[in-house]
Amino acid sequence: MEKAYLAFAAALAIGLPALATAWAQSRIGAAGAGTLAEKPELTGTIIVLIAIPETMVILGFVVAAMILLML
């Protein structure tokens, strides 16, 4: 039973940040598209702002890997 809890914890560790990242990137992407329509010189800044939420998924993956290594 303990292995099932660890697997569930690992799934939550990667699933919840993935959902939060998807929501954040949808908001940032919509705002970024509007910004680029008016100021195309801000392309680099928008790319960085879209990439920042991805760190949540990467960290969630690291935590999930650490949890699964406990199996």
C-alpha positions in Angstrom: 0.0 0.0 0.0 2.9 2.3 0.7 4.1 2.0 -2.9 0.7 3.1 -4.1 0.8 6.2 -2.0 4.3 7.1 -3.3 3.1 6.6 -6.9 0.1 8.8 -6.2 2.3 11.5 -4.6 4.6 11.4 -7.6 1.7 11.8 -10.0 0.4 14.8 -8.0 3.9 16.3 -7.9 4.0 16.4 -11.7 0.3 16.8 -12.5 -0.6 19.8 -10.4 2.3 22.0 -11.6 1.6 20.9 -15.2 -2.0 22.2 -14.8 -0.9 25.4 -13.2 1.7 25.9 -15.9 -0.8 25.4 -18.7 -3.2 27.9 -17.1 -0.3 30.5 -16.6 1.0 30.0 -20.2 -2.5 30.5 -21.7 -2.8 33.8 -19.9 0.7 34.9 -20.7 0.4 33.7 -24.3 -2.8 35.7 -24.9 -1.3 38.8 -23.4 1.9 38.3 -25.3 0.2 38.0 -28.6 -1.6 41.3 -28.0 1.7 42.9 -27.0 3.5 41.6 -30.0 0.8 43.0 -32.3 1.6 46.5 -31.0 5.3 46.2 -30.1 7.2 43.5 -32.1 10.5 44.5 -30.5 9.4 42.8 -27.3 9.6 39.3 -28.8 12.5 38.2 -26.6 10.8 39.4 -23.4 7.6 37.5 -24.3 9.5 34.3 -25.0 11.2 34.6 -21.6 7.9 35.2 -19.9 6.3 32.2 -21.5 9.3 30.0 -20.5 9.4 31.0 -16.8 6.3 28.9 -15.8 7.9 25.8 -17.3 10.3 25.7 -14.4 7.3 24.6 -12.2 6.9 21.5 -14.4 10.7 20.8 -14.3 10.8 21.1 -10.6 7.7 18.9 -10.3 9.4 16.3 -12.4 12.5 16.4 -10.1 10.3 16.0 -7.0 8.4 13.1 -8.7 11.7 11.4 -9.6 13.0 11.8 -6.0 9.7 10.3 -4.7 9.9 7.4 -7.1 13.5 6.7 -6.2 12.2 6.0 -2.7 10.4 2.9 -4.1 
